[in-house]
Amino acid sequence: MQVIWKTGKKAEIVSVEGERVTVRSEAAYAPGAPVEGVLVAHPSQGVIVKVHGCRKEGEAYVITGRLVNLTRELKALLAPPTEG
């Protein structure tokens, strides 16, 4: 699922396990920083990630962190689709 950070940079949520999240981002962020954005498919749904780590991988940055604002609604939106 795509995210647009408040800085205007784009990111892709790679995986979510409980509150833990891995994001592939156009921009780097320092550990400890809270990064805010919105889901592209659901612009009214905000996303806040508390960065635990950030490393460069090719042209992007892989950010690991914790979803600070993980609500039931956000959890449902980020859940992988279930098979019929």
HTML snippet that shows the backbone in 3Dmol.js (N, CA, C, O; Angstrom):
<script src="https://3Dmol.org/build/3Dmol-min.js"></script>
<div id="view" style="width:600px;height:400px;position:relative"></div>
<script>
const pdb = `
ATOM      1  N   MET A   1       0.855  -1.172   0.000  1.00  0.00           N
ATOM      2  CA  MET A   1       0.000   0.000   0.000  1.00  0.00           C
ATOM      3  C   MET A   1       0.902   1.238   0.000  1.00  0.00           C
ATOM      4  O   MET A   1       1.883   1.304   0.742  1.00  0.00           O
ATOM      5  N   GLN A   2       0.561   2.204  -0.833  1.00  0.00           N
ATOM      6  CA  GLN A   2       1.377   3.404  -0.953  1.00  0.00           C
ATOM      7  C   GLN A   2       1.017   4.451   0.102  1.00  0.00           C
ATOM      8  O   GLN A   2      -0.129   4.590   0.530  1.00  0.00           O
ATOM      9  N   VAL A   3       2.063   5.173   0.492  1.00  0.00           N
ATOM     10  CA  VAL A   3       1.938   6.255   1.474  1.00  0.00           C
ATOM     11  C   VAL A   3       2.585   7.498   0.876  1.00  0.00           C
ATOM     12  O   VAL A   3       3.589   7.399   0.170  1.00  0.00           O
ATOM     13  N   ILE A   4       2.018   8.658   1.154  1.00  0.00           N
ATOM     14  CA  ILE A   4       2.679   9.922   0.834  1.00  0.00           C
ATOM     15  C   ILE A   4       2.993  10.598   2.165  1.00  0.00           C
ATOM     16  O   ILE A   4       2.093  10.913   2.943  1.00  0.00           O
ATOM     17  N   TRP A   5       4.294  10.815   2.417  1.00  0.00           N
ATOM     18  CA  TRP A   5       4.713  11.496   3.644  1.00  0.00           C
ATOM     19  C   TRP A   5       4.327  12.964   3.563  1.00  0.00           C
ATOM     20  O   TRP A   5       4.074  13.483   2.476  1.00  0.00           O
ATOM     21  N   LYS A   6       4.281  13.628   4.693  1.00  0.00           N
ATOM     22  CA  LYS A   6       3.952  15.062   4.722  1.00  0.00           C
ATOM     23  C   LYS A   6       4.961  15.888   3.943  1.00  0.00           C
ATOM     24  O   LYS A   6       4.657  17.006   3.528  1.00  0.00           O
ATOM     25  N   THR A   7       6.158  15.350   3.739  1.00  0.00           N
ATOM     26  CA  THR A   7       7.185  16.050   2.953  1.00  0.00           C
ATOM     27  C   THR A   7       6.901  15.968   1.461  1.00  0.00           C
ATOM     28  O   THR A   7       7.560  16.640   0.666  1.00  0.00           O
ATOM     29  N   GLY A   8       5.912  15.138   1.067  1.00  0.00           N
ATOM     30  CA  GLY A   8       5.597  14.958  -0.345  1.00  0.00           C
ATOM     31  C   GLY A   8       6.277  13.752  -0.965  1.00  0.00           C
ATOM     32  O   GLY A   8       5.957  13.378  -2.093  1.00  0.00           O
ATOM     33  N   LYS A   9       7.212  13.133  -0.250  1.00  0.00           N
ATOM     34  CA  LYS A   9       7.898  11.945  -0.753  1.00  0.00           C
ATOM     35  C   LYS A   9       6.962  10.744  -0.657  1.00  0.00           C
ATOM     36  O   LYS A   9       6.063  10.707   0.182  1.00  0.00           O
ATOM     37  N   LYS A  10       7.187   9.766  -1.527  1.00  0.00           N
ATOM     38  CA  LYS A  10       6.346   8.574  -1.567  1.00  0.00           C
ATOM     39  C   LYS A  10       7.030   7.400  -0.892  1.00  0.00           C
ATOM     40  O   LYS A  10       8.253   7.359  -0.752  1.00  0.00           O
ATOM     41  N   ALA A  11       6.200   6.439  -0.474  1.00  0.00           N
ATOM     42  CA  ALA A  11       6.712   5.228   0.158  1.00  0.00           C
ATOM     43  C   ALA A  11       5.741   4.088  -0.122  1.00  0.00           C
ATOM     44  O   ALA A  11       4.592   4.316  -0.500  1.00  0.00           O
ATOM     45  N   GLU A  12       6.209   2.871   0.065  1.00  0.00           N
ATOM     46  CA  GLU A  12       5.399   1.673  -0.111  1.00  0.00           C
ATOM     47  C   GLU A  12       5.533   0.828   1.149  1.00  0.00           C
ATOM     48  O   GLU A  12       6.643   0.496   1.563  1.00  0.00           O
ATOM     49  N   ILE A  13       4.406   0.482   1.754  1.00  0.00           N
ATOM     50  CA  ILE A  13       4.439  -0.394   2.924  1.00  0.00           C
ATOM     51  C   ILE A  13       4.718  -1.803   2.425  1.00  0.00           C
ATOM     52  O   ILE A  13       3.949  -2.356   1.639  1.00  0.00           O
ATOM     53  N   VAL A  14       5.830  -2.382   2.889  1.00  0.00           N
ATOM     54  CA  VAL A  14       6.261  -3.699   2.443  1.00  0.00           C
ATOM     55  C   VAL A  14       5.649  -4.788   3.313  1.00  0.00           C
ATOM     56  O   VAL A  14       5.166  -5.796   2.799  1.00  0.00           O
ATOM     57  N   SER A  15       5.667  -4.589   4.635  1.00  0.00           N
ATOM     58  CA  SER A  15       5.094  -5.592   5.527  1.00  0.00           C
ATOM     59  C   SER A  15       4.631  -4.958   6.832  1.00  0.00           C
ATOM     60  O   SER A  15       5.152  -3.935   7.275  1.00  0.00           O
ATOM     61  N   VAL A  16       3.637  -5.602   7.427  1.00  0.00           N
ATOM     62  CA  VAL A  16       3.117  -5.188   8.728  1.00  0.00           C
ATOM     63  C   VAL A  16       2.948  -6.439   9.573  1.00  0.00           C
ATOM     64  O   VAL A  16       2.306  -7.400   9.149  1.00  0.00           O
ATOM     65  N   GLU A  17       3.526  -6.425  10.772  1.00  0.00           N
ATOM     66  CA  GLU A  17       3.383  -7.525  11.726  1.00  0.00           C
ATOM     67  C   GLU A  17       3.027  -6.901  13.059  1.00  0.00           C
ATOM     68  O   GLU A  17       3.898  -6.404  13.771  1.00  0.00           O
ATOM     69  N   GLY A  18       1.736  -6.927  13.400  1.00  0.00           N
ATOM     70  CA  GLY A  18       1.289  -6.237  14.606  1.00  0.00           C
ATOM     71  C   GLY A  18       1.518  -4.748  14.420  1.00  0.00           C
ATOM     72  O   GLY A  18       1.012  -4.155  13.467  1.00  0.00           O
ATOM     73  N   GLU A  19       2.280  -4.138  15.326  1.00  0.00           N
ATOM     74  CA  GLU A  19       2.605  -2.713  15.217  1.00  0.00           C
ATOM     75  C   GLU A  19       3.860  -2.469  14.391  1.00  0.00           C
ATOM     76  O   GLU A  19       4.127  -1.336  13.991  1.00  0.00           O
ATOM     77  N   ARG A  20       4.630  -3.514  14.133  1.00  0.00           N
ATOM     78  CA  ARG A  20       5.877  -3.363  13.376  1.00  0.00           C
ATOM     79  C   ARG A  20       5.595  -3.209  11.895  1.00  0.00           C
ATOM     80  O   ARG A  20       4.733  -3.886  11.335  1.00  0.00           O
ATOM     81  N   VAL A  21       6.338  -2.308  11.272  1.00  0.00           N
ATOM     82  CA  VAL A  21       6.127  -2.032   9.853  1.00  0.00           C
ATOM     83  C   VAL A  21       7.475  -1.876   9.154  1.00  0.00           C
ATOM     84  O   VAL A  21       8.444  -1.385   9.734  1.00  0.00           O
ATOM     85  N   THR A  22       7.510  -2.306   7.892  1.00  0.00           N
ATOM     86  CA  THR A  22       8.668  -2.085   7.033  1.00  0.00           C
ATOM     87  C   THR A  22       8.175  -1.315   5.823  1.00  0.00           C
ATOM     88  O   THR A  22       7.190  -1.689   5.187  1.00  0.00           O
ATOM     89  N   VAL A  23       8.877  -0.230   5.515  1.00  0.00           N
ATOM     90  CA  VAL A  23       8.467   0.677   4.455  1.00  0.00           C
ATOM     91  C   VAL A  23       9.646   0.927   3.529  1.00  0.00           C
ATOM     92  O   VAL A  23      10.775   1.102   3.987  1.00  0.00           O
ATOM     93  N   ARG A  24       9.387   0.944   2.231  1.00  0.00           N
ATOM     94  CA  ARG A  24      10.399   1.315   1.237  1.00  0.00           C
ATOM     95  C   ARG A  24      10.075   2.743   0.825  1.00  0.00           C
ATOM     96  O   ARG A  24       9.024   3.000   0.239  1.00  0.00           O
ATOM     97  N   SER A  25      10.973   3.671   1.130  1.00  0.00           N
ATOM     98  CA  SER A  25      10.688   5.096   1.012  1.00  0.00           C
ATOM     99  C   SER A  25      11.659   5.814   0.080  1.00  0.00           C
ATOM    100  O   SER A  25      12.806   5.400  -0.083  1.00  0.00           O
ATOM    101  N   GLU A  26      11.174   6.906  -0.532  1.00  0.00           N
ATOM    102  CA  GLU A  26      12.045   7.752  -1.351  1.00  0.00           C
ATOM    103  C   GLU A  26      12.984   8.591  -0.487  1.00  0.00           C
ATOM    104  O   GLU A  26      14.011   9.069  -0.970  1.00  0.00           O
ATOM    105  N   ALA A  27      12.640   8.772   0.780  1.00  0.00           N
ATOM    106  CA  ALA A  27      13.439   9.625   1.671  1.00  0.00           C
ATOM    107  C   ALA A  27      13.899   8.847   2.898  1.00  0.00           C
ATOM    108  O   ALA A  27      13.240   7.906   3.341  1.00  0.00           O
ATOM    109  N   ALA A  28      15.036   9.256   3.432  1.00  0.00           N
ATOM    110  CA  ALA A  28      15.574   8.661   4.654  1.00  0.00           C
ATOM    111  C   ALA A  28      15.080   9.445   5.868  1.00  0.00           C
ATOM    112  O   ALA A  28      14.853  10.653   5.794  1.00  0.00           O
ATOM    113  N   TYR A  29      14.919   8.739   6.978  1.00  0.00           N
ATOM    114  CA  TYR A  29      14.519   9.376   8.233  1.00  0.00           C
ATOM    115  C   TYR A  29      15.350   8.784   9.356  1.00  0.00           C
ATOM    116  O   TYR A  29      15.651   7.590   9.350  1.00  0.00           O
ATOM    117  N   ALA A  30      15.718   9.611  10.315  1.00  0.00           N
ATOM    118  CA  ALA A  30      16.586   9.200  11.415  1.00  0.00           C
ATOM    119  C   ALA A  30      15.845   8.337  12.432  1.00  0.00           C
ATOM    120  O   ALA A  30      14.652   8.533  12.662  1.00  0.00           O
ATOM    121  N   PRO A  31      16.550   7.378  13.042  1.00  0.00           N
ATOM    122  CA  PRO A  31      15.934   6.591  14.108  1.00  0.00           C
ATOM    123  C   PRO A  31      15.407   7.503  15.212  1.00  0.00           C
ATOM    124  O   PRO A  31      16.057   8.470  15.610  1.00  0.00           O
ATOM    125  N   GLY A  32      14.211   7.167  15.695  1.00  0.00           N
ATOM    126  CA  GLY A  32      13.572   7.964  16.732  1.00  0.00           C
ATOM    127  C   GLY A  32      12.605   9.000  16.191  1.00  0.00           C
ATOM    128  O   GLY A  32      11.755   9.510  16.921  1.00  0.00           O
ATOM    129  N   ALA A  33      12.737   9.309  14.907  1.00  0.00           N
ATOM    130  CA  ALA A  33      11.874  10.326  14.299  1.00  0.00           C
ATOM    131  C   ALA A  33      10.478   9.766  14.042  1.00  0.00           C
ATOM    132  O   ALA A  33      10.338   8.635  13.576  1.00  0.00           O
ATOM    133  N   PRO A  34       9.446  10.551  14.343  1.00  0.00           N
ATOM    134  CA  PRO A  34       8.106  10.159  13.922  1.00  0.00           C
ATOM    135  C   PRO A  34       7.873  10.704  12.505  1.00  0.00           C
ATOM    136  O   PRO A  34       8.097  11.886  12.244  1.00  0.00           O
ATOM    137  N   VAL A  35       7.426   9.836  11.603  1.00  0.00           N
ATOM    138  CA  VAL A  35       7.195  10.230  10.228  1.00  0.00           C
ATOM    139  C   VAL A  35       5.697  10.124   9.955  1.00  0.00           C
ATOM    140  O   VAL A  35       5.090   9.080  10.190  1.00  0.00           O
ATOM    141  N   GLU A  36       5.106  11.207   9.458  1.00  0.00           N
ATOM    142  CA  GLU A  36       3.665  11.243   9.232  1.00  0.00           C
ATOM    143  C   GLU A  36       3.339  11.286   7.753  1.00  0.00           C
ATOM    144  O   GLU A  36       4.044  11.909   6.959  1.00  0.00           O
ATOM    145  N   GLY A  37       2.256  10.611   7.400  1.00  0.00           N
ATOM    146  CA  GLY A  37       1.794  10.615   6.031  1.00  0.00           C
ATOM    147  C   GLY A  37       0.352  10.146   5.963  1.00  0.00           C
ATOM    148  O   GLY A  37      -0.323  10.004   6.982  1.00  0.00           O
ATOM    149  N   VAL A  38      -0.108   9.907   4.736  1.00  0.00           N
ATOM    150  CA  VAL A  38      -1.459   9.387   4.509  1.00  0.00           C
ATOM    151  C   VAL A  38      -1.383   8.251   3.495  1.00  0.00           C
ATOM    152  O   VAL A  38      -0.472   8.198   2.669  1.00  0.00           O
ATOM    153  N   LEU A  39      -2.358   7.340   3.571  1.00  0.00           N
ATOM    154  CA  LEU A  39      -2.463   6.268   2.598  1.00  0.00           C
ATOM    155  C   LEU A  39      -2.998   6.855   1.292  1.00  0.00           C
ATOM    156  O   LEU A  39      -3.973   7.606   1.305  1.00  0.00           O
ATOM    157  N   VAL A  40      -2.373   6.522   0.181  1.00  0.00           N
ATOM    158  CA  VAL A  40      -2.790   7.050  -1.115  1.00  0.00           C
ATOM    159  C   VAL A  40      -4.215   6.602  -1.438  1.00  0.00           C
ATOM    160  O   VAL A  40      -5.021   7.400  -1.916  1.00  0.00           O
ATOM    161  N   ALA A  41      -4.530   5.332  -1.182  1.00  0.00           N
ATOM    162  CA  ALA A  41      -5.852   4.794  -1.499  1.00  0.00           C
ATOM    163  C   ALA A  41      -6.938   5.288  -0.539  1.00  0.00           C
ATOM    164  O   ALA A  41      -8.125   5.231  -0.859  1.00  0.00           O
ATOM    165  N   HIS A  42      -6.530   5.772   0.635  1.00  0.00           N
ATOM    166  CA  HIS A  42      -7.467   6.252   1.660  1.00  0.00           C
ATOM    167  C   HIS A  42      -6.901   7.540   2.262  1.00  0.00           C
ATOM    168  O   HIS A  42      -6.386   7.516   3.380  1.00  0.00           O
ATOM    169  N   PRO A  43      -6.986   8.664   1.545  1.00  0.00           N
ATOM    170  CA  PRO A  43      -6.338   9.909   1.967  1.00  0.00           C
ATOM    171  C   PRO A  43      -6.772  10.437   3.332  1.00  0.00           C
ATOM    172  O   PRO A  43      -6.066  11.243   3.938  1.00  0.00           O
ATOM    173  N   SER A  44      -7.925   9.989   3.816  1.00  0.00           N
ATOM    174  CA  SER A  44      -8.358  10.440   5.140  1.00  0.00           C
ATOM    175  C   SER A  44      -7.686   9.638   6.257  1.00  0.00           C
ATOM    176  O   SER A  44      -7.803   9.990   7.431  1.00  0.00           O
ATOM    177  N   GLN A  45      -6.984   8.565   5.895  1.00  0.00           N
ATOM    178  CA  GLN A  45      -6.348   7.706   6.897  1.00  0.00           C
ATOM    179  C   GLN A  45      -4.877   8.082   7.062  1.00  0.00           C
ATOM    180  O   GLN A  45      -4.059   7.849   6.172  1.00  0.00           O
ATOM    181  N   GLY A  46      -4.557   8.665   8.207  1.00  0.00           N
ATOM    182  CA  GLY A  46      -3.177   9.029   8.497  1.00  0.00           C
ATOM    183  C   GLY A  46      -2.356   7.847   8.951  1.00  0.00           C
ATOM    184  O   GLY A  46      -2.886   6.866   9.471  1.00  0.00           O
ATOM    185  N   VAL A  47      -1.050   7.949   8.750  1.00  0.00           N
ATOM    186  CA  VAL A  47      -0.097   6.922   9.168  1.00  0.00           C
ATOM    187  C   VAL A  47       1.043   7.640   9.882  1.00  0.00           C
ATOM    188  O   VAL A  47       1.600   8.606   9.361  1.00  0.00           O
ATOM    189  N   ILE A  48       1.389   7.162  11.081  1.00  0.00           N
ATOM    190  CA  ILE A  48       2.532   7.705  11.808  1.00  0.00           C
ATOM    191  C   ILE A  48       3.459   6.543  12.145  1.00  0.00           C
ATOM    192  O   ILE A  48       3.054   5.584  12.803  1.00  0.00           O
ATOM    193  N   VAL A  49       4.702   6.637  11.691  1.00  0.00           N
ATOM    194  CA  VAL A  49       5.700   5.599  11.935  1.00  0.00           C
ATOM    195  C   VAL A  49       6.805   6.175  12.809  1.00  0.00           C
ATOM    196  O   VAL A  49       7.394   7.203  12.475  1.00  0.00           O
ATOM    197  N   LYS A  50       7.087   5.515  13.924  1.00  0.00           N
ATOM    198  CA  LYS A  50       8.236   5.861  14.770  1.00  0.00           C
ATOM    199  C   LYS A  50       9.395   5.028  14.241  1.00  0.00           C
ATOM    200  O   LYS A  50       9.382   3.803  14.358  1.00  0.00           O
ATOM    201  N   VAL A  51      10.387   5.675  13.668  1.00  0.00           N
ATOM    202  CA  VAL A  51      11.482   5.002  12.971  1.00  0.00           C
ATOM    203  C   VAL A  51      12.418   4.302  13.970  1.00  0.00           C
ATOM    204  O   VAL A  51      12.892   4.906  14.933  1.00  0.00           O
ATOM    205  N   HIS A  52      12.667   3.011  13.708  1.00  0.00           N
ATOM    206  CA  HIS A  52      13.650   2.265  14.499  1.00  0.00           C
ATOM    207  C   HIS A  52      14.972   2.168  13.751  1.00  0.00           C
ATOM    208  O   HIS A  52      16.047   2.213  14.350  1.00  0.00           O
ATOM    209  N   GLY A  53      14.874   2.032  12.416  1.00  0.00           N
ATOM    210  CA  GLY A  53      16.082   1.922  11.615  1.00  0.00           C
ATOM    211  C   GLY A  53      15.813   2.329  10.186  1.00  0.00           C
ATOM    212  O   GLY A  53      14.676   2.288   9.717  1.00  0.00           O
ATOM    213  N   CYS A  54      16.885   2.728   9.485  1.00  0.00           N
ATOM    214  CA  CYS A  54      16.758   3.163   8.095  1.00  0.00           C
ATOM    215  C   CYS A  54      18.058   2.822   7.377  1.00  0.00           C
ATOM    216  O   CYS A  54      19.143   3.184   7.831  1.00  0.00           O
ATOM    217  N   ARG A  55      17.935   2.123   6.251  1.00  0.00           N
ATOM    218  CA  ARG A  55      19.131   1.786   5.475  1.00  0.00           C
ATOM    219  C   ARG A  55      18.856   1.990   3.991  1.00  0.00           C
ATOM    220  O   ARG A  55      17.731   1.808   3.525  1.00  0.00           O
ATOM    221  N   LYS A  56      19.887   2.366   3.265  1.00  0.00           N
ATOM    222  CA  LYS A  56      19.767   2.591   1.819  1.00  0.00           C
ATOM    223  C   LYS A  56      19.821   1.239   1.121  1.00  0.00           C
ATOM    224  O   LYS A  56      20.670   0.398   1.417  1.00  0.00           O
ATOM    225  N   GLU A  57      18.895   1.052   0.189  1.00  0.00           N
ATOM    226  CA  GLU A  57      18.850  -0.177  -0.585  1.00  0.00           C
ATOM    227  C   GLU A  57      18.529   0.211  -2.031  1.00  0.00           C
ATOM    228  O   GLU A  57      17.375   0.473  -2.369  1.00  0.00           O
ATOM    229  N   GLY A  58      19.540   0.244  -2.862  1.00  0.00           N
ATOM    230  CA  GLY A  58      19.350   0.713  -4.232  1.00  0.00           C
ATOM    231  C   GLY A  58      19.060   2.208  -4.226  1.00  0.00           C
ATOM    232  O   GLY A  58      19.797   2.988  -3.622  1.00  0.00           O
ATOM    233  N   GLU A  59      17.994   2.602  -4.895  1.00  0.00           N
ATOM    234  CA  GLU A  59      17.603   4.011  -4.962  1.00  0.00           C
ATOM    235  C   GLU A  59      16.658   4.417  -3.830  1.00  0.00           C
ATOM    236  O   GLU A  59      16.306   5.591  -3.715  1.00  0.00           O
ATOM    237  N   ALA A  60      16.242   3.463  -2.996  1.00  0.00           N
ATOM    238  CA  ALA A  60      15.263   3.746  -1.941  1.00  0.00           C
ATOM    239  C   ALA A  60      15.874   3.514  -0.559  1.00  0.00           C
ATOM    240  O   ALA A  60      17.012   3.065  -0.427  1.00  0.00           O
ATOM    241  N   TYR A  61      15.091   3.832   0.452  1.00  0.00           N
ATOM    242  CA  TYR A  61      15.485   3.609   1.842  1.00  0.00           C
ATOM    243  C   TYR A  61      14.481   2.656   2.470  1.00  0.00           C
ATOM    244  O   TYR A  61      13.270   2.838   2.346  1.00  0.00           O
ATOM    245  N   VAL A  62      15.001   1.637   3.146  1.00  0.00           N
ATOM    246  CA  VAL A  62      14.141   0.695   3.840  1.00  0.00           C
ATOM    247  C   VAL A  62      14.058   1.138   5.291  1.00  0.00           C
ATOM    248  O   VAL A  62      15.058   1.169   6.008  1.00  0.00           O
ATOM    249  N   ILE A  63      12.858   1.477   5.703  1.00  0.00           N
ATOM    250  CA  ILE A  63      12.613   1.977   7.059  1.00  0.00           C
ATOM    251  C   ILE A  63      11.877   0.905   7.850  1.00  0.00           C
ATOM    252  O   ILE A  63      10.864   0.369   7.402  1.00  0.00           O
ATOM    253  N   THR A  64      12.400   0.601   9.030  1.00  0.00           N
ATOM    254  CA  THR A  64      11.682  -0.274   9.946  1.00  0.00           C
ATOM    255  C   THR A  64      11.240   0.579  11.122  1.00  0.00           C
ATOM    256  O   THR A  64      11.945   1.494  11.547  1.00  0.00           O
ATOM    257  N   GLY A  65      10.065   0.264  11.636  1.00  0.00           N
ATOM    258  CA  GLY A  65       9.574   1.065  12.742  1.00  0.00           C
ATOM    259  C   GLY A  65       8.299   0.514  13.337  1.00  0.00           C
ATOM    260  O   GLY A  65       7.938  -0.644  13.128  1.00  0.00           O
ATOM    261  N   ARG A  66       7.624   1.373  14.088  1.00  0.00           N
ATOM    262  CA  ARG A  66       6.398   1.002  14.787  1.00  0.00           C
ATOM    263  C   ARG A  66       5.295   1.955  14.369  1.00  0.00           C
ATOM    264  O   ARG A  66       5.489   3.170  14.323  1.00  0.00           O
ATOM    265  N   LEU A  67       4.124   1.386  14.063  1.00  0.00           N
ATOM    266  CA  LEU A  67       2.959   2.206  13.743  1.00  0.00           C
ATOM    267  C   LEU A  67       2.421   2.781  15.044  1.00  0.00           C
ATOM    268  O   LEU A  67       1.899   2.046  15.882  1.00  0.00           O
ATOM    269  N   VAL A  68       2.545   4.075  15.212  1.00  0.00           N
ATOM    270  CA  VAL A  68       2.148   4.743  16.451  1.00  0.00           C
ATOM    271  C   VAL A  68       0.630   4.832  16.553  1.00  0.00           C
ATOM    272  O   VAL A  68       0.074   4.750  17.648  1.00  0.00           O
ATOM    273  N   ASN A  69      -0.033   4.998  15.431  1.00  0.00           N
ATOM    274  CA  ASN A  69      -1.481   5.225  15.431  1.00  0.00           C
ATOM    275  C   ASN A  69      -2.261   4.032  14.889  1.00  0.00           C
ATOM    276  O   ASN A  69      -3.221   4.217  14.141  1.00  0.00           O
ATOM    277  N   LEU A  70      -1.868   2.820  15.249  1.00  0.00           N
ATOM    278  CA  LEU A  70      -2.507   1.629  14.713  1.00  0.00           C
ATOM    279  C   LEU A  70      -3.892   1.435  15.330  1.00  0.00           C
ATOM    280  O   LEU A  70      -4.027   0.972  16.463  1.00  0.00           O
ATOM    281  N   THR A  71      -4.903   1.796  14.569  1.00  0.00           N
ATOM    282  CA  THR A  71      -6.294   1.612  14.977  1.00  0.00           C
ATOM    283  C   THR A  71      -6.839   0.358  14.298  1.00  0.00           C
ATOM    284  O   THR A  71      -6.183  -0.213  13.427  1.00  0.00           O
ATOM    285  N   ARG A  72      -8.028  -0.068  14.691  1.00  0.00           N
ATOM    286  CA  ARG A  72      -8.656  -1.217  14.030  1.00  0.00           C
ATOM    287  C   ARG A  72      -8.860  -0.945  12.548  1.00  0.00           C
ATOM    288  O   ARG A  72      -8.653  -1.821  11.708  1.00  0.00           O
ATOM    289  N   GLU A  73      -9.268   0.283  12.239  1.00  0.00           N
ATOM    290  CA  GLU A  73      -9.512   0.656  10.841  1.00  0.00           C
ATOM    291  C   GLU A  73      -8.224   0.570  10.023  1.00  0.00           C
ATOM    292  O   GLU A  73      -8.218   0.002   8.931  1.00  0.00           O
ATOM    293  N   LEU A  74      -7.136   1.130  10.547  1.00  0.00           N
ATOM    294  CA  LEU A  74      -5.857   1.093   9.839  1.00  0.00           C
ATOM    295  C   LEU A  74      -5.358  -0.339   9.717  1.00  0.00           C
ATOM    296  O   LEU A  74      -4.840  -0.728   8.670  1.00  0.00           O
ATOM    297  N   LYS A  75      -5.508  -1.123  10.771  1.00  0.00           N
ATOM    298  CA  LYS A  75      -5.083  -2.521  10.748  1.00  0.00           C
ATOM    299  C   LYS A  75      -5.831  -3.282   9.656  1.00  0.00           C
ATOM    300  O   LYS A  75      -5.232  -4.088   8.944  1.00  0.00           O
ATOM    301  N   ALA A  76      -7.143  -3.032   9.518  1.00  0.00           N
ATOM    302  CA  ALA A  76      -7.945  -3.688   8.484  1.00  0.00           C
ATOM    303  C   ALA A  76      -7.491  -3.262   7.083  1.00  0.00           C
ATOM    304  O   ALA A  76      -7.437  -4.087   6.171  1.00  0.00           O
ATOM    305  N   LEU A  77      -7.168  -1.994   6.914  1.00  0.00           N
ATOM    306  CA  LEU A  77      -6.717  -1.502   5.611  1.00  0.00           C
ATOM    307  C   LEU A  77      -5.367  -2.097   5.208  1.00  0.00           C
ATOM    308  O   LEU A  77      -5.119  -2.338   4.026  1.00  0.00           O
ATOM    309  N   LEU A  78      -4.500  -2.332   6.186  1.00  0.00           N
ATOM    310  CA  LEU A  78      -3.152  -2.829   5.908  1.00  0.00           C
ATOM    311  C   LEU A  78      -3.072  -4.355   5.854  1.00  0.00           C
ATOM    312  O   LEU A  78      -2.055  -4.909   5.436  1.00  0.00           O
ATOM    313  N   ALA A  79      -4.140  -5.034   6.276  1.00  0.00           N
ATOM    314  CA  ALA A  79      -4.142  -6.498   6.287  1.00  0.00           C
ATOM    315  C   ALA A  79      -4.100  -7.025   4.859  1.00  0.00           C
ATOM    316  O   ALA A  79      -4.727  -6.462   3.961  1.00  0.00           O
ATOM    317  N   PRO A  80      -3.352  -8.116   4.654  1.00  0.00           N
ATOM    318  CA  PRO A  80      -3.317  -8.693   3.302  1.00  0.00           C
ATOM    319  C   PRO A  80      -4.706  -9.221   2.938  1.00  0.00           C
ATOM    320  O   PRO A  80      -5.457  -9.649   3.815  1.00  0.00           O
ATOM    321  N   PRO A  81      -5.045  -9.193   1.661  1.00  0.00           N
ATOM    322  CA  PRO A  81      -6.363  -9.696   1.247  1.00  0.00           C
ATOM    323  C   PRO A  81      -6.496 -11.172   1.551  1.00  0.00           C
ATOM    324  O   PRO A  81      -5.537 -11.930   1.404  1.00  0.00           O
ATOM    325  N   THR A  82      -7.667 -11.583   1.972  1.00  0.00           N
ATOM    326  CA  THR A  82      -7.910 -12.998   2.275  1.00  0.00           C
ATOM    327  C   THR A  82      -8.495 -13.674   1.049  1.00  0.00           C
ATOM    328  O   THR A  82      -9.220 -13.067   0.261  1.00  0.00           O
ATOM    329  N   GLU A  83      -8.158 -14.946   0.913  1.00  0.00           N
ATOM    330  CA  GLU A  83      -8.670 -15.699  -0.245  1.00  0.00           C
ATOM    331  C   GLU A  83     -10.072 -16.188   0.046  1.00  0.00           C
ATOM    332  O   GLU A  83     -10.376 -16.616   1.160  1.00  0.00           O
ATOM    333  N   GLY A  84     -10.934 -16.120  -0.974  1.00  0.00           N
ATOM    334  CA  GLY A  84     -12.321 -16.451  -0.957  1.00  0.00           C
ATOM    335  C   GLY A  84     -12.718 -17.514  -0.055  1.00  0.00           C
ATOM    336  O   GLY A  84     -13.898 -17.856   0.015  1.00  0.00           O
TER     337      GLY A  84
END
`;
const viewer = $3Dmol.createViewer("view");
viewer.addModel(pdb, "pdb");
viewer.setStyle({}, {cartoon: {color: "spectrum"}});
viewer.zoomTo();
viewer.render();
</script>
